[in-house]
Amino acid sequence: MAERRSTYTGSVNDELIKRTMESSGNEKPAITVTPMMLLNEITRMASGLVEDGAPTQFMQNSSRMILRVLACRGGICQLDLARATHLKPPTISVALSKMESEGLVTRVIDGTDGRATRVYLTDKGIAINEQLKERIRTVDAAAIEGLTEEEREALQSTLEKIRANLQAVAEKK
């Protein structure tokens, strides 16, 4: 399948574009943007909007992912948490330490398997997760504003296919 590319002169690269135009004399320099580059930029923009005024100082994307998973499946071990979030175990460990120091999670040694540690949201973690879910809903609504229902469904379907493709690649590693 041919790679789809577009010419882009968007906000994230405005300073670079300005410098390029000044040095080359071109009015509109072409910047090749692949779909994955565009997805990355959109993700960073959305994360920035969610993080802006986030309820805690360190609420990075990894912590938000952990909160989301624990809200649905509390009491899972760190390895399962890594699998569910697609984060590396050391990333999970560091994020959980920060979250534990903030009082958002608690880790408990499994009563039946002393080698396993189970992770749970605290009441504070549950409250923070609810606040973040509302912020995410607001950003999501802004992101899809003006799209028809058909466009929304097509976008959702396309993104799910992309995720499945990347999961298949990751599983082959």
N, C-alpha and C positions, 0 to 999 in steps of 0.2 A: 504494500500500500504506500502510495506517495506521501511524503511528509508535507503537511499543510503548513505554510508559512504566511505571515502577514507583515506588512510594513507598519511599524509602531513608533509613535513619537509621544508616548504617554508621560504622565506626571512623575513616575519614579525616576526616570532618566533625564529629566529636564536640564539639569546642570551639565551632564555629560553631552547632551545634544547641543546645548548652547556652545560649549567649548569646541565641539566637533565642527559646528557650522562656522564659527569664527576662524578656525584654523584651515578649513577646506574651502571656504567661500561658497559652499552649497547652501541653498535656502532650506531644503528639507532633506536631511540625511536619512537614508533608509537604515533601519535597524531591524534585522531579522529576528523574529520572535517565534519560537516553537510553541506548540500547545502546552508543553510542560513548563516552559518559562512563564507563560501567561498564567497558568494555574498557580505557580509559585508566587508570582507577584500578587495575585488575588488573595491567596492565603495569607501572605504577609500583611496586606492591607486590612483584611478582616481581623486578623489576630491583633493588629495594632489598635483597631477600634474597640475590640473586646477588652484589651489590656488597659486602655485609656481609662483611668479611674477605677481599675480593678480593686476588689475588696481587700487584697493583701499585696504586699510589696513584691513578692516573688512569683506571682501567679503567671508563670510561663505556660506555653502551650502544653508541655509535658505534664505539668501539674494539673492543668484543666482536663487533660485526657485521663489521668489517673482518677481525678474526682468523678468524672463521668462514669468510668467503669465501676468504681467502688459504689457509686450510688445505685447501680443496677445489680452488682454482684459482690456485695460486701463479704468479707471473710474469705477472700481468695488468697492464695499464696503469692509471693512476689514473682515467681517464675510464670505463673498463669497471668499475672498482671502484665508482665513484660510481653507475653504472647498476645494478650488482648489489645494492648496499646501499640504494638509493633515498635516498642522502645527496647533498647539494650538493657540487660539486667543492671549494669553499673549505673546507668541513667536513672533507672527505677529506684535503686538504693539511695542515690544522692537526693533525688526529688523527695522520696519518702522521709529522709532525715530532716530536710527543710520543712516539709509539711507537718511532721511530728513535732518539731520545735515550735511551730505556729499553732499547734493544738488542733490541727485539722484531721489527723489520722492517729490511730493507735495500732501498734503491732503486738500480737499476742502469739506466744508459742502454742502450736497445736497440741491439744491434750492427748490425742491418740498417736501422733507422730512428732516427737520432740525435735526432729530435724527441720520441720516445716514451721514457718511463721505466717500467720494469717493477718491480713490488713483490713481494718475497719474504719469507716468514717466516724468521727466524733459528732456531737450535736453541732459544734461550730462548723465542721466540715460540711455537714448536710446543709446548713444555712448558707454557707459560701457557695456551695454548688447550686442552690436555688437562685441566688443572685446572679451567678454567672450564666445559668441557663436563660434567664430573662435578658441579659445583655446579648447573648448569642442570638436569641429570637429576634431582637431588635436589629442586629446587624444583618441577619439572614433576610429579614423583611426588606431592609434597605437595598440589599444586594439584588433581590429578584423583582424589585419594584418595576412595573411596566412590562414584565414578561407575561405573555398569555399563559393560560393553564397548559396548553399544548407545549409551549416552549419550556415551561417548568418541568413537565414530565420528560421531555426529550433531554433536557439538561441532567436531570436526576439519573436517567437511564444511561446516558453517556458517561457520567462520572462513575457510576457503579461498574460499568465495563472497564474503564481505565483502572479502577481499583483492583478488579479481579485480574486484569492482565499483569499488574505490578505484583500482586500477591503470588501469582503463578511463577513469575521470575524469581521472587524472593525465596519461594519454596524450593526451587531448583538449586539454589546456592548451597 
